[in-house]
Amino acid sequence: MSNIQIIIFILMIPLSLCIGSFLNVVIYRLPEMMQNEESHLNLAFPTSHCPHCKHKLNWKHNIPVLSYIFLKGRCAFCKKSIAWHYPAVELISLTLSLILVIFAPLALLAPSLIFTWILISLFFIDLKHQLLPDNLTLSLLWLGLLVNCFYFFTPIQDAVIGAVAGYLVLWIIAFLFKYFRHKDGLGGGDMKLLAALGAWLGWQQLPLVVLISSILCLVCLSVLIAIKKHRADQTFPFGPFLIFAGWIVYLKVLML
């Protein structure tokens, strides 16, 4: 790595952990804000508090990862367990951000980080709530088209075709599934997510994204059904697999 990359790498450690802490706020609050119009929550207020006892957290309880370790995974006030995904999101944010510092060209680092942080939020929201908020998927879509106006990752015409093709591919699959099975198979959020990935990656990368995500989803679902952790007639989120596959393909594009 160059001297500039080393400096950015060091600075990215606390920054990405703090971003991961904010992503936890988005993951926890955004679904409630969408599903409950009377909710008093927003992304800024009230300040961080325990979801169980509602006690306001001190600054020392908000240090990413370290607070979780020092508190032994429990609230300092009510002693209830802190969900595992809080430190997980912070560590994932750290890990993926540092990978981008190493492999992404300096000019592409900022949009790559924003792309990754939004995907992390979408991953955990869909995993927990089976919901892909338009606030995030559509922002990702328009941002992808914007950055590719400057030919960052793919020509703008390929980005536009990718956005349209990404949406239509899953829309057609969902339409056929509902026509033959008489029930919904995919949600509109999945279509918008793949459209956003197409806007960032271009239409040429979409077959690989769909292939990887479909295989991973099938394997994971089969295992869960086999060990009786999931029933075949239950809904199952496809978004996390699209996100995982999309980020892997995105990293491949960066490294070409």
Short mmCIF file of the C-alpha atoms (twelve columns), coordinates in Angstrom:
data_MODEL
# 
_entry.id   MODEL 
# 
loop_
_atom_site.group_PDB 
_atom_site.id 
_atom_site.type_symbol 
_atom_site.label_atom_id 
_atom_site.label_alt_id 
_atom_site.label_comp_id 
_atom_site.label_asym_id 
_atom_site.label_seq_id 
_atom_site.Cartn_x 
_atom_site.Cartn_y 
_atom_site.Cartn_z 
_atom_site.pdbx_PDB_model_num 
ATOM 1   C CA . MET A 1   0.000   0.000   0.000   1 
ATOM 2   C CA . SER A 2   1.056   3.575   -0.618  1 
ATOM 3   C CA . ASN A 3   1.605   6.032   2.236   1 
ATOM 4   C CA . ILE A 4   -1.782  7.631   1.520   1 
ATOM 5   C CA . GLN A 5   -3.489  4.226   1.659   1 
ATOM 6   C CA . ILE A 6   -1.806  3.450   4.982   1 
ATOM 7   C CA . ILE A 7   -3.024  6.739   6.467   1 
ATOM 8   C CA . ILE A 8   -6.564  6.139   5.148   1 
ATOM 9   C CA . PHE A 9   -6.445  2.554   6.458   1 
ATOM 10  C CA . ILE A 10  -5.603  3.772   9.973   1 
ATOM 11  C CA . LEU A 11  -8.219  6.545   9.914   1 
ATOM 12  C CA . MET A 12  -10.845 4.152   8.547   1 
ATOM 13  C CA . ILE A 13  -10.693 1.926   11.643  1 
ATOM 14  C CA . PRO A 14  -12.452 4.340   14.050  1 
ATOM 15  C CA . LEU A 15  -14.539 5.904   11.254  1 
ATOM 16  C CA . SER A 16  -15.977 2.617   9.989   1 
ATOM 17  C CA . LEU A 17  -16.727 1.442   13.535  1 
ATOM 18  C CA . CYS A 18  -18.633 4.678   14.197  1 
ATOM 19  C CA . ILE A 19  -20.458 4.296   10.877  1 
ATOM 20  C CA . GLY A 20  -21.328 0.733   11.917  1 
ATOM 21  C CA . SER A 21  -22.777 2.102   15.152  1 
ATOM 22  C CA . PHE A 22  -24.937 4.522   13.148  1 
ATOM 23  C CA . LEU A 23  -26.014 1.696   10.824  1 
ATOM 24  C CA . ASN A 24  -27.328 -0.090  13.906  1 
ATOM 25  C CA . VAL A 25  -29.550 2.931   14.536  1 
ATOM 26  C CA . VAL A 26  -30.818 2.760   10.943  1 
ATOM 27  C CA . ILE A 27  -31.420 -0.994  11.163  1 
ATOM 28  C CA . TYR A 28  -33.322 -0.696  14.443  1 
ATOM 29  C CA . ARG A 29  -35.305 2.502   13.855  1 
ATOM 30  C CA . LEU A 30  -36.071 2.756   10.133  1 
ATOM 31  C CA . PRO A 31  -38.445 -0.267  9.982   1 
ATOM 32  C CA . GLU A 32  -40.353 0.997   13.030  1 
ATOM 33  C CA . MET A 33  -40.559 4.489   11.527  1 
ATOM 34  C CA . MET A 34  -42.015 2.977   8.333   1 
ATOM 35  C CA . GLN A 35  -44.438 0.572   9.986   1 
ATOM 36  C CA . ASN A 36  -45.664 2.897   12.720  1 
ATOM 37  C CA . GLU A 37  -46.575 6.404   11.586  1 
ATOM 38  C CA . GLU A 38  -47.119 7.447   15.187  1 
ATOM 39  C CA . SER A 39  -43.641 6.341   16.232  1 
ATOM 40  C CA . HIS A 40  -41.683 8.957   18.163  1 
ATOM 41  C CA . LEU A 41  -38.424 7.639   16.731  1 
ATOM 42  C CA . ASN A 42  -36.252 9.175   14.052  1 
ATOM 43  C CA . LEU A 43  -32.617 8.597   13.162  1 
ATOM 44  C CA . ALA A 44  -31.403 11.408  15.414  1 
ATOM 45  C CA . PHE A 45  -33.757 11.476  18.399  1 
ATOM 46  C CA . PRO A 46  -34.139 10.209  20.999  1 
ATOM 47  C CA . THR A 47  -30.485 9.555   21.786  1 
ATOM 48  C CA . SER A 48  -29.194 6.002   22.139  1 
ATOM 49  C CA . HIS A 49  -31.010 4.003   24.797  1 
ATOM 50  C CA . CYS A 50  -31.530 0.427   25.889  1 
ATOM 51  C CA . PRO A 51  -34.378 -1.162  23.870  1 
ATOM 52  C CA . HIS A 52  -35.482 -3.033  27.005  1 
ATOM 53  C CA . CYS A 53  -35.437 -0.547  29.903  1 
ATOM 54  C CA . LYS A 54  -35.267 2.594   27.702  1 
ATOM 55  C CA . HIS A 55  -32.482 4.017   29.889  1 
ATOM 56  C CA . LYS A 56  -30.332 6.585   28.102  1 
ATOM 57  C CA . LEU A 57  -26.860 5.221   27.399  1 
ATOM 58  C CA . ASN A 58  -23.733 7.039   28.530  1 
ATOM 59  C CA . TRP A 59  -20.919 7.756   26.086  1 
ATOM 60  C CA . LYS A 60  -18.859 4.891   27.515  1 
ATOM 61  C CA . HIS A 61  -21.710 2.480   26.699  1 
ATOM 62  C CA . ASN A 62  -21.639 3.593   23.058  1 
ATOM 63  C CA . ILE A 63  -18.049 2.761   22.138  1 
ATOM 64  C CA . PRO A 64  -18.341 0.400   19.151  1 
ATOM 65  C CA . VAL A 65  -17.498 -3.255  19.923  1 
ATOM 66  C CA . LEU A 66  -15.499 -2.404  23.074  1 
ATOM 67  C CA . SER A 67  -18.593 -1.480  25.094  1 
ATOM 68  C CA . TYR A 68  -20.187 -4.802  24.180  1 
ATOM 69  C CA . ILE A 69  -17.076 -6.653  25.379  1 
ATOM 70  C CA . PHE A 70  -16.688 -4.682  28.607  1 
ATOM 71  C CA . LEU A 71  -20.395 -5.015  29.438  1 
ATOM 72  C CA . LYS A 72  -20.243 -8.738  28.620  1 
ATOM 73  C CA . GLY A 73  -23.116 -8.374  26.165  1 
ATOM 74  C CA . ARG A 74  -25.557 -6.980  28.729  1 
ATOM 75  C CA . CYS A 75  -27.170 -3.604  29.399  1 
ATOM 76  C CA . ALA A 76  -25.348 -1.685  32.133  1 
ATOM 77  C CA . PHE A 77  -28.661 -0.795  33.785  1 
ATOM 78  C CA . CYS A 78  -31.212 -3.601  33.407  1 
ATOM 79  C CA . LYS A 79  -28.689 -6.377  32.661  1 
ATOM 80  C CA . LYS A 80  -30.770 -7.690  29.745  1 
ATOM 81  C CA . SER A 81  -28.800 -9.228  26.865  1 
ATOM 82  C CA . ILE A 82  -27.652 -6.938  24.049  1 
ATOM 83  C CA . ALA A 83  -28.503 -8.394  20.634  1 
ATOM 84  C CA . TRP A 84  -25.548 -10.008 18.858  1 
ATOM 85  C CA . HIS A 85  -26.122 -8.042  15.670  1 
ATOM 86  C CA . TYR A 86  -24.964 -4.750  17.233  1 
ATOM 87  C CA . PRO A 87  -21.251 -5.668  17.451  1 
ATOM 88  C CA . ALA A 88  -21.624 -7.811  14.302  1 
ATOM 89  C CA . VAL A 89  -22.727 -4.813  12.217  1 
ATOM 90  C CA . GLU A 90  -19.839 -2.724  13.572  1 
ATOM 91  C CA . LEU A 91  -17.274 -5.444  12.837  1 
ATOM 92  C CA . ILE A 92  -18.687 -6.089  9.362   1 
ATOM 93  C CA . SER A 93  -18.577 -2.356  8.633   1 
ATOM 94  C CA . LEU A 94  -14.948 -2.297  9.766   1 
ATOM 95  C CA . THR A 95  -13.923 -5.382  7.794   1 
ATOM 96  C CA . LEU A 96  -15.572 -4.454  4.499   1 
ATOM 97  C CA . SER A 97  -14.394 -0.850  4.722   1 
ATOM 98  C CA . LEU A 98  -10.784 -1.932  5.213   1 
ATOM 99  C CA . ILE A 99  -11.059 -4.373  2.300   1 
ATOM 100 C CA . LEU A 100 -12.193 -1.467  0.113   1 
ATOM 101 C CA . VAL A 101 -9.285  0.705   1.279   1 
ATOM 102 C CA . ILE A 102 -6.925  -2.045  0.130   1 
ATOM 103 C CA . PHE A 103 -8.522  -2.918  -3.208  1 
ATOM 104 C CA . ALA A 104 -10.514 0.104   -4.390  1 
ATOM 105 C CA . PRO A 105 -8.773  2.839   -6.413  1 
ATOM 106 C CA . LEU A 106 -8.578  6.014   -4.356  1 
ATOM 107 C CA . ALA A 107 -10.959 7.887   -6.697  1 
ATOM 108 C CA . LEU A 108 -13.605 5.173   -6.225  1 
ATOM 109 C CA . LEU A 109 -13.229 4.710   -2.473  1 
ATOM 110 C CA . ALA A 110 -15.903 7.166   -1.289  1 
ATOM 111 C CA . PRO A 111 -18.750 5.851   -3.502  1 
ATOM 112 C CA . SER A 112 -17.652 2.280   -2.773  1 
ATOM 113 C CA . LEU A 113 -17.914 2.897   0.970   1 
ATOM 114 C CA . ILE A 114 -21.367 4.484   0.668   1 
ATOM 115 C CA . PHE A 115 -22.525 1.562   -1.513  1 
ATOM 116 C CA . THR A 116 -21.245 -0.920  1.074   1 
ATOM 117 C CA . TRP A 117 -22.693 0.817   4.124   1 
ATOM 118 C CA . ILE A 118 -26.155 1.023   2.559   1 
ATOM 119 C CA . LEU A 119 -25.987 -2.672  1.652   1 
ATOM 120 C CA . ILE A 120 -25.084 -3.585  5.244   1 
ATOM 121 C CA . SER A 121 -28.196 -1.753  6.485   1 
ATOM 122 C CA . LEU A 122 -30.400 -3.447  3.894   1 
ATOM 123 C CA . PHE A 123 -28.923 -6.870  4.696   1 
ATOM 124 C CA . PHE A 124 -29.809 -6.776  8.376   1 
ATOM 125 C CA . ILE A 125 -33.173 -5.054  7.932   1 
ATOM 126 C CA . ASP A 126 -34.305 -7.695  5.446   1 
ATOM 127 C CA . LEU A 127 -32.878 -10.493 7.580   1 
ATOM 128 C CA . LYS A 128 -34.803 -9.282  10.618  1 
ATOM 129 C CA . HIS A 129 -37.974 -7.805  9.134   1 
ATOM 130 C CA . GLN A 130 -38.158 -9.211  5.575   1 
ATOM 131 C CA . LEU A 131 -38.313 -5.600  4.443   1 
ATOM 132 C CA . LEU A 132 -36.221 -3.586  1.987   1 
ATOM 133 C CA . PRO A 133 -37.088 0.093   2.567   1 
ATOM 134 C CA . ASP A 134 -37.534 2.298   -0.494  1 
ATOM 135 C CA . ASN A 135 -35.576 5.000   1.358   1 
ATOM 136 C CA . LEU A 136 -32.479 2.842   0.958   1 
ATOM 137 C CA . THR A 137 -33.051 0.848   -2.245  1 
ATOM 138 C CA . LEU A 138 -34.125 3.845   -4.317  1 
ATOM 139 C CA . SER A 139 -31.351 6.015   -2.877  1 
ATOM 140 C CA . LEU A 140 -28.907 3.287   -3.871  1 
ATOM 141 C CA . LEU A 141 -30.440 3.125   -7.355  1 
ATOM 142 C CA . TRP A 142 -30.222 6.864   -8.044  1 
ATOM 143 C CA . LEU A 143 -26.762 7.112   -6.528  1 
ATOM 144 C CA . GLY A 144 -25.562 4.281   -8.791  1 
ATOM 145 C CA . LEU A 145 -26.843 6.080   -11.870 1 
ATOM 146 C CA . LEU A 146 -25.284 9.324   -10.674 1 
ATOM 147 C CA . VAL A 147 -21.791 7.948   -10.078 1 
ATOM 148 C CA . ASN A 148 -21.836 6.128   -13.400 1 
ATOM 149 C CA . CYS A 149 -22.615 9.389   -15.180 1 
ATOM 150 C CA . PHE A 150 -18.891 9.898   -14.592 1 
ATOM 151 C CA . TYR A 151 -18.050 6.341   -15.777 1 
ATOM 152 C CA . PHE A 152 -16.893 5.282   -12.306 1 
ATOM 153 C CA . PHE A 153 -17.791 1.610   -12.608 1 
ATOM 154 C CA . THR A 154 -19.581 1.132   -15.916 1 
ATOM 155 C CA . PRO A 155 -20.804 3.346   -18.801 1 
ATOM 156 C CA . ILE A 156 -24.026 5.170   -17.990 1 
ATOM 157 C CA . GLN A 157 -25.928 3.373   -20.760 1 
ATOM 158 C CA . ASP A 158 -24.975 0.012   -19.224 1 
ATOM 159 C CA . ALA A 159 -26.029 1.320   -15.795 1 
ATOM 160 C CA . VAL A 160 -29.440 2.395   -17.096 1 
ATOM 161 C CA . ILE A 161 -29.977 -0.919  -18.881 1 
ATOM 162 C CA . GLY A 162 -28.803 -2.704  -15.720 1 
ATOM 163 C CA . ALA A 163 -31.349 -0.855  -13.583 1 
ATOM 164 C CA . VAL A 164 -34.203 -1.654  -15.968 1 
ATOM 165 C CA . ALA A 165 -33.108 -5.260  -16.523 1 
ATOM 166 C CA . GLY A 166 -32.565 -5.860  -12.797 1 
ATOM 167 C CA . TYR A 167 -36.108 -4.810  -11.998 1 
ATOM 168 C CA . LEU A 168 -37.721 -6.628  -14.938 1 
ATOM 169 C CA . VAL A 169 -35.933 -9.939  -14.370 1 
ATOM 170 C CA . LEU A 170 -37.301 -10.358 -10.858 1 
ATOM 171 C CA . TRP A 171 -40.667 -8.864  -11.806 1 
ATOM 172 C CA . ILE A 172 -41.115 -11.506 -14.513 1 
ATOM 173 C CA . ILE A 173 -40.046 -14.287 -12.130 1 
ATOM 174 C CA . ALA A 174 -42.457 -12.995 -9.462  1 
ATOM 175 C CA . PHE A 175 -45.284 -12.714 -12.013 1 
ATOM 176 C CA . LEU A 176 -44.791 -16.284 -13.269 1 
ATOM 177 C CA . PHE A 177 -44.494 -17.642 -9.720  1 
ATOM 178 C CA . LYS A 178 -47.745 -15.986 -8.673  1 
ATOM 179 C CA . TYR A 179 -49.483 -17.078 -11.888 1 
ATOM 180 C CA . PHE A 180 -48.637 -20.763 -11.399 1 
ATOM 181 C CA . ARG A 181 -48.494 -20.998 -7.588  1 
ATOM 182 C CA . HIS A 182 -51.194 -18.405 -6.761  1 
ATOM 183 C CA . LYS A 183 -49.071 -16.718 -4.102  1 
ATOM 184 C CA . ASP A 184 -46.320 -14.107 -3.931  1 
ATOM 185 C CA . GLY A 185 -42.775 -15.370 -4.354  1 
ATOM 186 C CA . LEU A 186 -40.751 -12.159 -4.434  1 
ATOM 187 C CA . GLY A 187 -41.397 -8.711  -3.034  1 
ATOM 188 C CA . GLY A 188 -41.066 -5.371  -4.761  1 
ATOM 189 C CA . GLY A 189 -38.085 -4.571  -2.559  1 
ATOM 190 C CA . ASP A 190 -36.072 -7.397  -4.144  1 
ATOM 191 C CA . MET A 191 -36.811 -5.975  -7.603  1 
ATOM 192 C CA . LYS A 192 -35.695 -2.482  -6.592  1 
ATOM 193 C CA . LEU A 193 -32.584 -3.904  -4.933  1 
ATOM 194 C CA . LEU A 194 -31.514 -5.787  -8.065  1 
ATOM 195 C CA . ALA A 195 -32.281 -2.661  -10.111 1 
ATOM 196 C CA . ALA A 196 -29.942 -0.725  -7.806  1 
ATOM 197 C CA . LEU A 197 -27.219 -3.356  -8.195  1 
ATOM 198 C CA . GLY A 198 -27.676 -3.145  -11.965 1 
ATOM 199 C CA . ALA A 199 -27.283 0.641   -11.791 1 
ATOM 200 C CA . TRP A 200 -23.945 0.236   -10.006 1 
ATOM 201 C CA . LEU A 201 -22.543 -2.796  -11.811 1 
ATOM 202 C CA . GLY A 202 -24.082 -2.614  -15.291 1 
ATOM 203 C CA . TRP A 203 -26.311 -5.190  -16.921 1 
ATOM 204 C CA . GLN A 204 -23.385 -7.481  -17.793 1 
ATOM 205 C CA . GLN A 205 -22.844 -8.431  -14.130 1 
ATOM 206 C CA . LEU A 206 -26.480 -9.204  -13.315 1 
ATOM 207 C CA . PRO A 207 -26.489 -12.858 -14.466 1 
ATOM 208 C CA . LEU A 208 -23.604 -13.590 -12.093 1 
ATOM 209 C CA . VAL A 209 -25.343 -11.788 -9.211  1 
ATOM 210 C CA . VAL A 210 -28.572 -13.722 -9.776  1 
ATOM 211 C CA . LEU A 211 -26.711 -17.035 -10.156 1 
ATOM 212 C CA . ILE A 212 -24.656 -16.666 -6.966  1 
ATOM 213 C CA . SER A 213 -27.583 -15.391 -4.884  1 
ATOM 214 C CA . SER A 214 -29.932 -18.126 -6.129  1 
ATOM 215 C CA . ILE A 215 -27.469 -20.915 -5.366  1 
ATOM 216 C CA . LEU A 216 -26.703 -19.536 -1.902  1 
ATOM 217 C CA . CYS A 217 -30.395 -19.071 -1.129  1 
ATOM 218 C CA . LEU A 218 -31.260 -22.593 -2.273  1 
ATOM 219 C CA . VAL A 219 -28.457 -24.168 -0.242  1 
ATOM 220 C CA . CYS A 220 -29.254 -22.153 2.898   1 
ATOM 221 C CA . LEU A 221 -32.987 -22.793 2.649   1 
ATOM 222 C CA . SER A 222 -32.464 -26.518 2.060   1 
ATOM 223 C CA . VAL A 223 -30.226 -26.799 5.121   1 
ATOM 224 C CA . LEU A 224 -32.683 -24.888 7.333   1 
ATOM 225 C CA . ILE A 225 -35.565 -27.080 6.190   1 
ATOM 226 C CA . ALA A 226 -33.496 -30.228 6.706   1 
ATOM 227 C CA . ILE A 227 -32.644 -29.298 10.303  1 
ATOM 228 C CA . LYS A 228 -36.256 -28.191 10.907  1 
ATOM 229 C CA . LYS A 229 -35.407 -24.538 11.502  1 
ATOM 230 C CA . HIS A 230 -37.678 -23.427 8.657   1 
ATOM 231 C CA . ARG A 231 -40.801 -24.723 6.948   1 
ATOM 232 C CA . ALA A 232 -41.158 -24.960 3.190   1 
ATOM 233 C CA . ASP A 233 -44.369 -22.904 3.284   1 
ATOM 234 C CA . GLN A 234 -42.793 -20.045 5.261   1 
ATOM 235 C CA . THR A 235 -41.570 -16.856 3.617   1 
ATOM 236 C CA . PHE A 236 -37.806 -16.483 3.336   1 
ATOM 237 C CA . PRO A 237 -35.863 -13.266 2.628   1 
ATOM 238 C CA . PHE A 238 -33.991 -13.249 -0.692  1 
ATOM 239 C CA . GLY A 239 -32.506 -9.781  -0.210  1 
ATOM 240 C CA . PRO A 240 -29.530 -10.821 1.965   1 
ATOM 241 C CA . PHE A 241 -28.381 -13.243 -0.732  1 
ATOM 242 C CA . LEU A 242 -28.703 -10.601 -3.451  1 
ATOM 243 C CA . ILE A 243 -26.720 -8.221  -1.265  1 
ATOM 244 C CA . PHE A 244 -23.959 -10.732 -0.531  1 
ATOM 245 C CA . ALA A 245 -23.665 -11.723 -4.193  1 
ATOM 246 C CA . GLY A 246 -23.850 -8.097  -5.338  1 
ATOM 247 C CA . TRP A 247 -21.017 -7.019  -3.060  1 
ATOM 248 C CA . ILE A 248 -18.787 -9.934  -4.102  1 
ATOM 249 C CA . VAL A 249 -19.345 -9.116  -7.775  1 
ATOM 250 C CA . TYR A 250 -18.782 -5.438  -7.017  1 
ATOM 251 C CA . LEU A 251 -15.428 -6.293  -5.454  1 
ATOM 252 C CA . LYS A 252 -14.554 -8.305  -8.555  1 
ATOM 253 C CA . VAL A 253 -15.365 -5.293  -10.753 1 
ATOM 254 C CA . LEU A 254 -13.154 -3.057  -8.577  1 
ATOM 255 C CA . MET A 255 -10.230 -5.428  -8.862  1 
ATOM 256 C CA . LEU A 256 -10.379 -5.766  -12.671 1 
# 
